[in-house]
Amino acid sequence: GFRYEEAIPPDTLMYFPWGVTSQANGNSATALKKFQTLLQENSILQIGGQESLGRGFVQLMVESPKNN
């Protein structure tokens, strides 16, 4: 069928780079601050479905770039 589910094993490490751009109005600094606040205030996020079964919850860890 067209519906397909796949469970990711516990302790899977996923990472992604992120950035913020202005959205045609030049407010990239405001958008960045809001996004950083969201990440700092929420260490547990739910992505995907079936939250009632405990699926899709992830622990968020933000690593800042290291300057040499």
CHARMM-style PDB file with segment names, atoms N, HN, CA, C and O in Angstrom:
ATOM      1  N   GLY     1       0.813  -1.178   0.000  1.00  0.00      PROA
ATOM      2  CA  GLY     1       0.000   0.000   0.000  1.00  0.00      PROA
ATOM      3  C   GLY     1       0.865   1.254   0.000  1.00  0.00      PROA
ATOM      4  O   GLY     1       2.093   1.172  -0.010  1.00  0.00      PROA
ATOM      5  N   PHE     2       0.229   2.387   0.011  1.00  0.00      PROA
ATOM      6  HN  PHE     2      -0.769   2.453   0.018  1.00  0.00      PROA
ATOM      7  CA  PHE     2       0.964   3.639  -0.005  1.00  0.00      PROA
ATOM      8  C   PHE     2       1.464   4.041   1.376  1.00  0.00      PROA
ATOM      9  O   PHE     2       2.322   4.916   1.493  1.00  0.00      PROA
ATOM     10  N   ARG     3       0.940   3.416   2.417  1.00  0.00      PROA
ATOM     11  HN  ARG     3       0.243   2.706   2.322  1.00  0.00      PROA
ATOM     12  CA  ARG     3       1.417   3.722   3.772  1.00  0.00      PROA
ATOM     13  C   ARG     3       2.534   2.761   4.141  1.00  0.00      PROA
ATOM     14  O   ARG     3       2.419   1.547   3.977  1.00  0.00      PROA
ATOM     15  N   TYR     4       3.603   3.332   4.637  1.00  0.00      PROA
ATOM     16  HN  TYR     4       3.696   4.319   4.770  1.00  0.00      PROA
ATOM     17  CA  TYR     4       4.768   2.528   4.985  1.00  0.00      PROA
ATOM     18  C   TYR     4       5.378   3.110   6.241  1.00  0.00      PROA
ATOM     19  O   TYR     4       5.552   4.325   6.337  1.00  0.00      PROA
ATOM     20  N   GLU     5       5.702   2.281   7.191  1.00  0.00      PROA
ATOM     21  HN  GLU     5       5.560   1.294   7.113  1.00  0.00      PROA
ATOM     22  CA  GLU     5       6.323   2.724   8.429  1.00  0.00      PROA
ATOM     23  C   GLU     5       7.623   1.987   8.624  1.00  0.00      PROA
ATOM     24  O   GLU     5       7.761   0.816   8.271  1.00  0.00      PROA
ATOM     25  N   GLU     6       8.561   2.690   9.186  1.00  0.00      PROA
ATOM     26  HN  GLU     6       8.449   3.642   9.472  1.00  0.00      PROA
ATOM     27  CA  GLU     6       9.836   2.072   9.519  1.00  0.00      PROA
ATOM     28  C   GLU     6      10.259   2.601  10.878  1.00  0.00      PROA
ATOM     29  O   GLU     6      10.281   3.812  11.099  1.00  0.00      PROA
ATOM     30  N   ALA     7      10.590   1.707  11.777  1.00  0.00      PROA
ATOM     31  HN  ALA     7      10.573   0.724  11.597  1.00  0.00      PROA
ATOM     32  CA  ALA     7      11.038   2.107  13.107  1.00  0.00      PROA
ATOM     33  C   ALA     7      12.554   2.221  13.108  1.00  0.00      PROA
ATOM     34  O   ALA     7      13.260   1.328  12.639  1.00  0.00      PROA
ATOM     35  N   ILE     8      13.036   3.322  13.636  1.00  0.00      PROA
ATOM     36  HN  ILE     8      12.462   4.047  14.016  1.00  0.00      PROA
ATOM     37  CA  ILE     8      14.476   3.521  13.763  1.00  0.00      PROA
ATOM     38  C   ILE     8      14.898   2.913  15.097  1.00  0.00      PROA
ATOM     39  O   ILE     8      14.249   3.162  16.113  1.00  0.00      PROA
ATOM     40  N   PRO     9      15.963   2.128  15.119  1.00  0.00      PROA
ATOM     41  CA  PRO     9      16.384   1.486  16.367  1.00  0.00      PROA
ATOM     42  C   PRO     9      16.714   2.507  17.460  1.00  0.00      PROA
ATOM     43  O   PRO     9      17.208   3.595  17.168  1.00  0.00      PROA
ATOM     44  N   PRO    10      16.436   2.149  18.725  1.00  0.00      PROA
ATOM     45  CA  PRO    10      16.838   3.023  19.826  1.00  0.00      PROA
ATOM     46  C   PRO    10      18.341   3.281  19.770  1.00  0.00      PROA
ATOM     47  O   PRO    10      19.094   2.473  19.227  1.00  0.00      PROA
ATOM     48  N   ASP    11      18.762   4.381  20.322  1.00  0.00      PROA
ATOM     49  HN  ASP    11      18.149   5.037  20.763  1.00  0.00      PROA
ATOM     50  CA  ASP    11      20.170   4.790  20.389  1.00  0.00      PROA
ATOM     51  C   ASP    11      20.760   5.110  19.021  1.00  0.00      PROA
ATOM     52  O   ASP    11      21.981   5.158  18.873  1.00  0.00      PROA
ATOM     53  N   THR    12      19.917   5.327  18.025  1.00  0.00      PROA
ATOM     54  HN  THR    12      18.925   5.289  18.145  1.00  0.00      PROA
ATOM     55  CA  THR    12      20.405   5.756  16.719  1.00  0.00      PROA
ATOM     56  C   THR    12      20.847   7.209  16.820  1.00  0.00      PROA
ATOM     57  O   THR    12      20.125   8.041  17.370  1.00  0.00      PROA
ATOM     58  N   LEU    13      22.004   7.515  16.306  1.00  0.00      PROA
ATOM     59  HN  LEU    13      22.591   6.839  15.860  1.00  0.00      PROA
ATOM     60  CA  LEU    13      22.527   8.876  16.305  1.00  0.00      PROA
ATOM     61  C   LEU    13      22.232   9.506  14.955  1.00  0.00      PROA
ATOM     62  O   LEU    13      22.678   9.019  13.916  1.00  0.00      PROA
ATOM     63  N   MET    14      21.479  10.590  14.983  1.00  0.00      PROA
ATOM     64  HN  MET    14      21.117  10.986  15.827  1.00  0.00      PROA
ATOM     65  CA  MET    14      21.189  11.330  13.759  1.00  0.00      PROA
ATOM     66  C   MET    14      21.700  12.750  13.952  1.00  0.00      PROA
ATOM     67  O   MET    14      21.659  13.293  15.056  1.00  0.00      PROA
ATOM     68  N   TYR    15      22.172  13.333  12.890  1.00  0.00      PROA
ATOM     69  HN  TYR    15      22.206  12.892  11.993  1.00  0.00      PROA
ATOM     70  CA  TYR    15      22.626  14.712  12.990  1.00  0.00      PROA
ATOM     71  C   TYR    15      22.263  15.456  11.720  1.00  0.00      PROA
ATOM     72  O   TYR    15      22.071  14.863  10.658  1.00  0.00      PROA
ATOM     73  N   PHE    16      22.176  16.767  11.859  1.00  0.00      PROA
ATOM     74  HN  PHE    16      22.332  17.248  12.722  1.00  0.00      PROA
ATOM     75  CA  PHE    16      21.903  17.594  10.689  1.00  0.00      PROA
ATOM     76  C   PHE    16      22.498  18.977  10.904  1.00  0.00      PROA
ATOM     77  O   PHE    16      22.460  19.508  12.014  1.00  0.00      PROA
ATOM     78  N   PRO    17      23.038  19.552   9.863  1.00  0.00      PROA
ATOM     79  CA  PRO    17      23.480  20.950   9.941  1.00  0.00      PROA
ATOM     80  C   PRO    17      22.263  21.849   9.721  1.00  0.00      PROA
ATOM     81  O   PRO    17      21.334  21.477   9.004  1.00  0.00      PROA
ATOM     82  N   TRP    18      22.270  23.002  10.323  1.00  0.00      PROA
ATOM     83  HN  TRP    18      23.025  23.305  10.905  1.00  0.00      PROA
ATOM     84  CA  TRP    18      21.155  23.911  10.127  1.00  0.00      PROA
ATOM     85  C   TRP    18      21.663  25.333   9.998  1.00  0.00      PROA
ATOM     86  O   TRP    18      22.760  25.672  10.441  1.00  0.00      PROA
ATOM     87  N   GLY    19      20.862  26.123   9.399  1.00  0.00      PROA
ATOM     88  HN  GLY    19      19.970  25.848   9.038  1.00  0.00      PROA
ATOM     89  CA  GLY    19      21.175  27.534   9.239  1.00  0.00      PROA
ATOM     90  C   GLY    19      19.879  28.311   9.107  1.00  0.00      PROA
ATOM     91  O   GLY    19      18.803  27.732   8.960  1.00  0.00      PROA
ATOM     92  N   VAL    20      19.996  29.606   9.162  1.00  0.00      PROA
ATOM     93  HN  VAL    20      20.870  30.076   9.282  1.00  0.00      PROA
ATOM     94  CA  VAL    20      18.825  30.464   9.080  1.00  0.00      PROA
ATOM     95  C   VAL    20      19.073  31.498   7.997  1.00  0.00      PROA
ATOM     96  O   VAL    20      20.143  32.103   7.932  1.00  0.00      PROA
ATOM     97  N   THR    21      18.088  31.690   7.161  1.00  0.00      PROA
ATOM     98  HN  THR    21      17.219  31.198   7.214  1.00  0.00      PROA
ATOM     99  CA  THR    21      18.159  32.736   6.139  1.00  0.00      PROA
ATOM    100  C   THR    21      16.978  33.676   6.316  1.00  0.00      PROA
ATOM    101  O   THR    21      15.965  33.316   6.916  1.00  0.00      PROA
ATOM    102  N   SER    22      17.118  34.864   5.795  1.00  0.00      PROA
ATOM    103  HN  SER    22      17.941  35.157   5.307  1.00  0.00      PROA
ATOM    104  CA  SER    22      15.987  35.795   5.846  1.00  0.00      PROA
ATOM    105  C   SER    22      14.897  35.262   4.930  1.00  0.00      PROA
ATOM    106  O   SER    22      15.176  34.609   3.925  1.00  0.00      PROA
ATOM    107  N   GLN    23      13.696  35.541   5.277  1.00  0.00      PROA
ATOM    108  HN  GLN    23      13.469  36.072   6.094  1.00  0.00      PROA
ATOM    109  CA  GLN    23      12.573  35.066   4.468  1.00  0.00      PROA
ATOM    110  C   GLN    23      11.995  36.241   3.684  1.00  0.00      PROA
ATOM    111  O   GLN    23      10.834  36.613   3.853  1.00  0.00      PROA
ATOM    112  N   ALA    24      12.826  36.808   2.829  1.00  0.00      PROA
ATOM    113  HN  ALA    24      13.769  36.506   2.691  1.00  0.00      PROA
ATOM    114  CA  ALA    24      12.451  37.913   1.938  1.00  0.00      PROA
ATOM    115  C   ALA    24      12.137  39.209   2.674  1.00  0.00      PROA
ATOM    116  O   ALA    24      11.749  40.195   2.047  1.00  0.00      PROA
ATOM    117  N   ASN    25      12.296  39.223   3.985  1.00  0.00      PROA
ATOM    118  HN  ASN    25      12.612  38.423   4.495  1.00  0.00      PROA
ATOM    119  CA  ASN    25      12.021  40.460   4.708  1.00  0.00      PROA
ATOM    120  C   ASN    25      13.214  40.913   5.549  1.00  0.00      PROA
ATOM    121  O   ASN    25      13.117  41.901   6.277  1.00  0.00      PROA
ATOM    122  N   GLY    26      14.334  40.200   5.454  1.00  0.00      PROA
ATOM    123  HN  GLY    26      14.412  39.397   4.863  1.00  0.00      PROA
ATOM    124  CA  GLY    26      15.547  40.623   6.140  1.00  0.00      PROA
ATOM    125  C   GLY    26      15.572  40.380   7.632  1.00  0.00      PROA
ATOM    126  O   GLY    26      16.341  41.036   8.335  1.00  0.00      PROA
ATOM    127  N   ASN    27      14.768  39.468   8.146  1.00  0.00      PROA
ATOM    128  HN  ASN    27      14.144  38.935   7.575  1.00  0.00      PROA
ATOM    129  CA  ASN    27      14.717  39.213   9.586  1.00  0.00      PROA
ATOM    130  C   ASN    27      15.481  37.965   9.989  1.00  0.00      PROA
ATOM    131  O   ASN    27      15.039  37.242  10.882  1.00  0.00      PROA
ATOM    132  N   SER    28      16.613  37.692   9.355  1.00  0.00      PROA
ATOM    133  HN  SER    28      16.972  38.279   8.630  1.00  0.00      PROA
ATOM    134  CA  SER    28      17.342  36.466   9.676  1.00  0.00      PROA
ATOM    135  C   SER    28      17.850  36.469  11.115  1.00  0.00      PROA
ATOM    136  O   SER    28      17.879  35.417  11.753  1.00  0.00      PROA
ATOM    137  N   ALA    29      18.250  37.620  11.638  1.00  0.00      PROA
ATOM    138  HN  ALA    29      18.227  38.475  11.119  1.00  0.00      PROA
ATOM    139  CA  ALA    29      18.737  37.680  13.023  1.00  0.00      PROA
ATOM    140  C   ALA    29      17.620  37.323  13.998  1.00  0.00      PROA
ATOM    141  O   ALA    29      17.852  36.600  14.967  1.00  0.00      PROA
ATOM    142  N   THR    30      16.418  37.819  13.751  1.00  0.00      PROA
ATOM    143  HN  THR    30      16.230  38.406  12.964  1.00  0.00      PROA
ATOM    144  CA  THR    30      15.274  37.499  14.607  1.00  0.00      PROA
ATOM    145  C   THR    30      14.916  36.020  14.499  1.00  0.00      PROA
ATOM    146  O   THR    30      14.645  35.366  15.506  1.00  0.00      PROA
ATOM    147  N   ALA    31      14.917  35.499  13.280  1.00  0.00      PROA
ATOM    148  HN  ALA    31      15.137  36.031  12.462  1.00  0.00      PROA
ATOM    149  CA  ALA    31      14.605  34.082  13.078  1.00  0.00      PROA
ATOM    150  C   ALA    31      15.633  33.197  13.768  1.00  0.00      PROA
ATOM    151  O   ALA    31      15.273  32.191  14.380  1.00  0.00      PROA
ATOM    152  N   LEU    32      16.909  33.562  13.677  1.00  0.00      PROA
ATOM    153  HN  LEU    32      17.201  34.379  13.181  1.00  0.00      PROA
ATOM    154  CA  LEU    32      17.968  32.794  14.333  1.00  0.00      PROA
ATOM    155  C   LEU    32      17.771  32.787  15.835  1.00  0.00      PROA
ATOM    156  O   LEU    32      17.880  31.735  16.465  1.00  0.00      PROA
ATOM    157  N   LYS    33      17.486  33.931  16.419  1.00  0.00      PROA
ATOM    158  HN  LYS    33      17.397  34.786  15.907  1.00  0.00      PROA
ATOM    159  CA  LYS    33      17.296  34.024  17.869  1.00  0.00      PROA
ATOM    160  C   LYS    33      16.098  33.175  18.314  1.00  0.00      PROA
ATOM    161  O   LYS    33      16.176  32.482  19.329  1.00  0.00      PROA
ATOM    162  N   LYS    34      15.008  33.226  17.571  1.00  0.00      PROA
ATOM    163  HN  LYS    34      14.945  33.789  16.747  1.00  0.00      PROA
ATOM    164  CA  LYS    34      13.826  32.421  17.923  1.00  0.00      PROA
ATOM    165  C   LYS    34      14.125  30.927  17.826  1.00  0.00      PROA
ATOM    166  O   LYS    34      13.704  30.146  18.680  1.00  0.00      PROA
ATOM    167  N   PHE    35      14.851  30.536  16.784  1.00  0.00      PROA
ATOM    168  HN  PHE    35      15.193  31.170  16.090  1.00  0.00      PROA
ATOM    169  CA  PHE    35      15.185  29.126  16.610  1.00  0.00      PROA
ATOM    170  C   PHE    35      16.116  28.646  17.715  1.00  0.00      PROA
ATOM    171  O   PHE    35      15.927  27.555  18.253  1.00  0.00      PROA
ATOM    172  N   GLN    36      17.120  29.452  18.060  1.00  0.00      PROA
ATOM    173  HN  GLN    36      17.274  30.339  17.623  1.00  0.00      PROA
ATOM    174  CA  GLN    36      18.039  29.078  19.137  1.00  0.00      PROA
ATOM    175  C   GLN    36      17.302  28.974  20.467  1.00  0.00      PROA
ATOM    176  O   GLN    36      17.584  28.071  21.255  1.00  0.00      PROA
ATOM    177  N   THR    37      16.371  29.874  20.728  1.00  0.00      PROA
ATOM    178  HN  THR    37      16.142  30.607  20.088  1.00  0.00      PROA
ATOM    179  CA  THR    37      15.575  29.815  21.958  1.00  0.00      PROA
ATOM    180  C   THR    37      14.746  28.537  21.991  1.00  0.00      PROA
ATOM    181  O   THR    37      14.667  27.875  23.026  1.00  0.00      PROA
ATOM    182  N   LEU    38      14.131  28.191  20.873  1.00  0.00      PROA
ATOM    183  HN  LEU    38      14.195  28.730  20.033  1.00  0.00      PROA
ATOM    184  CA  LEU    38      13.354  26.953  20.781  1.00  0.00      PROA
ATOM    185  C   LEU    38      14.219  25.745  21.113  1.00  0.00      PROA
ATOM    186  O   LEU    38      13.794  24.872  21.869  1.00  0.00      PROA
ATOM    187  N   LEU    39      15.423  25.682  20.560  1.00  0.00      PROA
ATOM    188  HN  LEU    39      15.768  26.392  19.946  1.00  0.00      PROA
ATOM    189  CA  LEU    39      16.316  24.550  20.810  1.00  0.00      PROA
ATOM    190  C   LEU    39      16.791  24.511  22.255  1.00  0.00      PROA
ATOM    191  O   LEU    39      16.904  23.433  22.837  1.00  0.00      PROA
ATOM    192  N   GLN    40      17.072  25.673  22.843  1.00  0.00      PROA
ATOM    193  HN  GLN    40      16.981  26.549  22.369  1.00  0.00      PROA
ATOM    194  CA  GLN    40      17.567  25.724  24.219  1.00  0.00      PROA
ATOM    195  C   GLN    40      16.489  25.340  25.229  1.00  0.00      PROA
ATOM    196  O   GLN    40      16.794  24.750  26.265  1.00  0.00      PROA
ATOM    197  N   GLU    41      15.242  25.666  24.938  1.00  0.00      PROA
ATOM    198  HN  GLU    41      14.993  26.145  24.096  1.00  0.00      PROA
ATOM    199  CA  GLU    41      14.162  25.430  25.896  1.00  0.00      PROA
ATOM    200  C   GLU    41      13.552  24.034  25.790  1.00  0.00      PROA
ATOM    201  O   GLU    41      12.746  23.649  26.637  1.00  0.00      PROA
ATOM    202  N   ASN    42      13.922  23.281  24.772  1.00  0.00      PROA
ATOM    203  HN  ASN    42      14.576  23.594  24.083  1.00  0.00      PROA
ATOM    204  CA  ASN    42      13.317  21.967  24.548  1.00  0.00      PROA
ATOM    205  C   ASN    42      14.399  20.937  24.270  1.00  0.00      PROA
ATOM    206  O   ASN    42      14.913  20.866  23.153  1.00  0.00      PROA
ATOM    207  N   SER    43      14.750  20.138  25.269  1.00  0.00      PROA
ATOM    208  HN  SER    43      14.333  20.195  26.176  1.00  0.00      PROA
ATOM    209  CA  SER    43      15.778  19.120  25.049  1.00  0.00      PROA
ATOM    210  C   SER    43      15.182  17.807  24.528  1.00  0.00      PROA
ATOM    211  O   SER    43      15.913  16.950  24.031  1.00  0.00      PROA
ATOM    212  N   ILE    44      13.871  17.650  24.640  1.00  0.00      PROA
ATOM    213  HN  ILE    44      13.277  18.346  25.044  1.00  0.00      PROA
ATOM    214  CA  ILE    44      13.197  16.467  24.099  1.00  0.00      PROA
ATOM    215  C   ILE    44      12.217  16.939  23.027  1.00  0.00      PROA
ATOM    216  O   ILE    44      11.358  17.784  23.279  1.00  0.00      PROA
ATOM    217  N   LEU    45      12.360  16.381  21.837  1.00  0.00      PROA
ATOM    218  HN  LEU    45      13.058  15.695  21.632  1.00  0.00      PROA
ATOM    219  CA  LEU    45      11.471  16.712  20.729  1.00  0.00      PROA
ATOM    220  C   LEU    45      10.763  15.447  20.266  1.00  0.00      PROA
ATOM    221  O   LEU    45      11.255  14.338  20.473  1.00  0.00      PROA
ATOM    222  N   GLN    46       9.618  15.620  19.646  1.00  0.00      PROA
ATOM    223  HN  GLN    46       9.218  16.521  19.477  1.00  0.00      PROA
ATOM    224  CA  GLN    46       8.899  14.487  19.082  1.00  0.00      PROA
ATOM    225  C   GLN    46       8.807  14.704  17.584  1.00  0.00      PROA
ATOM    226  O   GLN    46       8.202  15.667  17.113  1.00  0.00      PROA
ATOM    227  N   ILE    47       9.421  13.787  16.842  1.00  0.00      PROA
ATOM    228  HN  ILE    47       9.913  13.005  17.224  1.00  0.00      PROA
ATOM    229  CA  ILE    47       9.359  13.851  15.388  1.00  0.00      PROA
ATOM    230  C   ILE    47       8.748  12.547  14.898  1.00  0.00      PROA
ATOM    231  O   ILE    47       9.026  11.482  15.449  1.00  0.00      PROA
ATOM    232  N   GLY    48       7.946  12.625  13.899  1.00  0.00      PROA
ATOM    233  HN  GLY    48       7.721  13.490  13.451  1.00  0.00      PROA
ATOM    234  CA  GLY    48       7.276  11.422  13.426  1.00  0.00      PROA
ATOM    235  C   GLY    48       5.974  11.214  14.171  1.00  0.00      PROA
ATOM    236  O   GLY    48       5.473  12.117  14.841  1.00  0.00      PROA
ATOM    237  N   GLY    49       5.438  10.028  14.049  1.00  0.00      PROA
ATOM    238  HN  GLY    49       5.845   9.294  13.505  1.00  0.00      PROA
ATOM    239  CA  GLY    49       4.130   9.750  14.623  1.00  0.00      PROA
ATOM    240  C   GLY    49       4.172   8.719  15.723  1.00  0.00      PROA
ATOM    241  O   GLY    49       5.239   8.311  16.182  1.00  0.00      PROA
ATOM    242  N   GLN    50       3.012   8.315  16.128  1.00  0.00      PROA
ATOM    243  HN  GLN    50       2.146   8.647  15.755  1.00  0.00      PROA
ATOM    244  CA  GLN    50       2.788   7.305  17.159  1.00  0.00      PROA
ATOM    245  C   GLN    50       3.401   7.681  18.511  1.00  0.00      PROA
ATOM    246  O   GLN    50       3.999   6.848  19.192  1.00  0.00      PROA
ATOM    247  N   GLU    51       3.238   8.945  18.880  1.00  0.00      PROA
ATOM    248  HN  GLU    51       2.752   9.622  18.326  1.00  0.00      PROA
ATOM    249  CA  GLU    51       3.766   9.372  20.171  1.00  0.00      PROA
ATOM    250  C   GLU    51       3.098   8.649  21.327  1.00  0.00      PROA
ATOM    251  O   GLU    51       3.698   8.521  22.394  1.00  0.00      PROA
ATOM    252  N   SER    52       1.869   8.172  21.145  1.00  0.00      PROA
ATOM    253  HN  SER    52       1.382   8.276  20.279  1.00  0.00      PROA
ATOM    254  CA  SER    52       1.195   7.434  22.211  1.00  0.00      PROA
ATOM    255  C   SER    52       1.876   6.097  22.487  1.00  0.00      PROA
ATOM    256  O   SER    52       1.685   5.511  23.553  1.00  0.00      PROA
ATOM    257  N   LEU    53       2.668   5.613  21.534  1.00  0.00      PROA
ATOM    258  HN  LEU    53       2.823   6.089  20.668  1.00  0.00      PROA
ATOM    259  CA  LEU    53       3.439   4.384  21.730  1.00  0.00      PROA
ATOM    260  C   LEU    53       4.874   4.676  22.163  1.00  0.00      PROA
ATOM    261  O   LEU    53       5.686   3.762  22.309  1.00  0.00      PROA
ATOM    262  N   GLY    54       5.176   5.959  22.366  1.00  0.00      PROA
ATOM    263  HN  GLY    54       4.516   6.701  22.248  1.00  0.00      PROA
ATOM    264  CA  GLY    54       6.527   6.329  22.778  1.00  0.00      PROA
ATOM    265  C   GLY    54       7.503   6.421  21.623  1.00  0.00      PROA
ATOM    266  O   GLY    54       8.715   6.444  21.837  1.00  0.00      PROA
ATOM    267  N   ARG    55       6.999   6.473  20.417  1.00  0.00      PROA
ATOM    268  HN  ARG    55       6.014   6.455  20.244  1.00  0.00      PROA
ATOM    269  CA  ARG    55       7.884   6.538  19.257  1.00  0.00      PROA
ATOM    270  C   ARG    55       8.099   7.984  18.828  1.00  0.00      PROA
ATOM    271  O   ARG    55       7.242   8.845  19.027  1.00  0.00      PROA
ATOM    272  N   GLY    56       9.234   8.219  18.251  1.00  0.00      PROA
ATOM    273  HN  GLY    56       9.930   7.519  18.089  1.00  0.00      PROA
ATOM    274  CA  GLY    56       9.504   9.523  17.677  1.00  0.00      PROA
ATOM    275  C   GLY    56      10.100  10.534  18.634  1.00  0.00      PROA
ATOM    276  O   GLY    56      10.400  11.655  18.222  1.00  0.00      PROA
ATOM    277  N   PHE    57      10.281  10.179  19.899  1.00  0.00      PROA
ATOM    278  HN  PHE    57      10.037   9.268  20.233  1.00  0.00      PROA
ATOM    279  CA  PHE    57      10.876  11.118  20.836  1.00  0.00      PROA
ATOM    280  C   PHE    57      12.391  11.073  20.710  1.00  0.00      PROA
ATOM    281  O   PHE    57      12.988   9.997  20.687  1.00  0.00      PROA
ATOM    282  N   VAL    58      13.003  12.234  20.630  1.00  0.00      PROA
ATOM    283  HN  VAL    58      12.518  13.108  20.649  1.00  0.00      PROA
ATOM    284  CA  VAL    58      14.452  12.323  20.498  1.00  0.00      PROA
ATOM    285  C   VAL    58      14.994  13.314  21.515  1.00  0.00      PROA
ATOM    286  O   VAL    58      14.319  14.271  21.892  1.00  0.00      PROA
ATOM    287  N   GLN    59      16.221  13.070  21.951  1.00  0.00      PROA
ATOM    288  HN  GLN    59      16.770  12.292  21.645  1.00  0.00      PROA
ATOM    289  CA  GLN    59      16.912  14.007  22.827  1.00  0.00      PROA
ATOM    290  C   GLN    59      17.765  14.899  21.950  1.00  0.00      PROA
ATOM    291  O   GLN    59      18.497  14.424  21.081  1.00  0.00      PROA
ATOM    292  N   LEU    60      17.667  16.173  22.181  1.00  0.00      PROA
ATOM    293  HN  LEU    60      17.073  16.559  22.886  1.00  0.00      PROA
ATOM    294  CA  LEU    60      18.356  17.160  21.368  1.00  0.00      PROA
ATOM    295  C   LEU    60      19.653  17.587  22.042  1.00  0.00      PROA
ATOM    296  O   LEU    60      19.666  17.933  23.224  1.00  0.00      PROA
ATOM    297  N   MET    61      20.727  17.559  21.293  1.00  0.00      PROA
ATOM    298  HN  MET    61      20.717  17.278  20.334  1.00  0.00      PROA
ATOM    299  CA  MET    61      22.013  18.071  21.761  1.00  0.00      PROA
ATOM    300  C   MET    61      22.571  18.980  20.675  1.00  0.00      PROA
ATOM    301  O   MET    61      22.714  18.562  19.526  1.00  0.00      PROA
ATOM    302  N   VAL    62      22.883  20.210  21.030  1.00  0.00      PROA
ATOM    303  HN  VAL    62      22.766  20.549  21.963  1.00  0.00      PROA
ATOM    304  CA  VAL    62      23.404  21.176  20.065  1.00  0.00      PROA
ATOM    305  C   VAL    62      24.891  21.347  20.310  1.00  0.00      PROA
ATOM    306  O   VAL    62      25.316  21.662  21.422  1.00  0.00      PROA
ATOM    307  N   GLU    63      25.668  21.142  19.280  1.00  0.00      PROA
ATOM    308  HN  GLU    63      25.323  20.887  18.377  1.00  0.00      PROA
ATOM    309  CA  GLU    63      27.120  21.305  19.349  1.00  0.00      PROA
ATOM    310  C   GLU    63      27.491  22.549  18.558  1.00  0.00      PROA
ATOM    311  O   GLU    63      27.145  22.676  17.383  1.00  0.00      PROA
ATOM    312  N   SER    64      28.186  23.453  19.202  1.00  0.00      PROA
ATOM    313  HN  SER    64      28.467  23.350  20.156  1.00  0.00      PROA
ATOM    314  CA  SER    64      28.630  24.668  18.519  1.00  0.00      PROA
ATOM    315  C   SER    64      29.906  24.388  17.750  1.00  0.00      PROA
ATOM    316  O   SER    64      30.705  23.544  18.158  1.00  0.00      PROA
ATOM    317  N   PRO    65      30.107  25.088  16.637  1.00  0.00      PROA
ATOM    318  CA  PRO    65      31.352  24.885  15.885  1.00  0.00      PROA
ATOM    319  C   PRO    65      32.556  25.321  16.707  1.00  0.00      PROA
ATOM    320  O   PRO    65      32.489  26.276  17.480  1.00  0.00      PROA
ATOM    321  N   LYS    66      33.642  24.612  16.527  1.00  0.00      PROA
ATOM    322  HN  LYS    66      33.697  23.836  15.899  1.00  0.00      PROA
ATOM    323  CA  LYS    66      34.877  24.938  17.249  1.00  0.00      PROA
ATOM    324  C   LYS    66      35.749  25.805  16.357  1.00  0.00      PROA
ATOM    325  O   LYS    66      36.010  25.468  15.202  1.00  0.00      PROA
ATOM    326  N   ASN    67      36.187  26.906  16.898  1.00  0.00      PROA
ATOM    327  HN  ASN    67      35.975  27.180  17.836  1.00  0.00      PROA
ATOM    328  CA  ASN    67      37.077  27.801  16.154  1.00  0.00      PROA
ATOM    329  C   ASN    67      38.520  27.423  16.428  1.00  0.00      PROA
ATOM    330  O   ASN    67      38.918  27.262  17.582  1.00  0.00      PROA
ATOM    331  N   ASN    68      39.298  27.283  15.378  1.00  0.00      PROA
ATOM    332  HN  ASN    68      38.975  27.414  14.440  1.00  0.00      PROA
ATOM    333  CA  ASN    68      40.716  26.930  15.539  1.00  0.00      PROA
ATOM    334  C   ASN    68      41.556  28.161  15.697  1.00  0.00      PROA
ATOM    335  OT1 ASN    68      42.775  28.063  15.844  1.00  0.00      PROA
TER     336      ASN     68
END
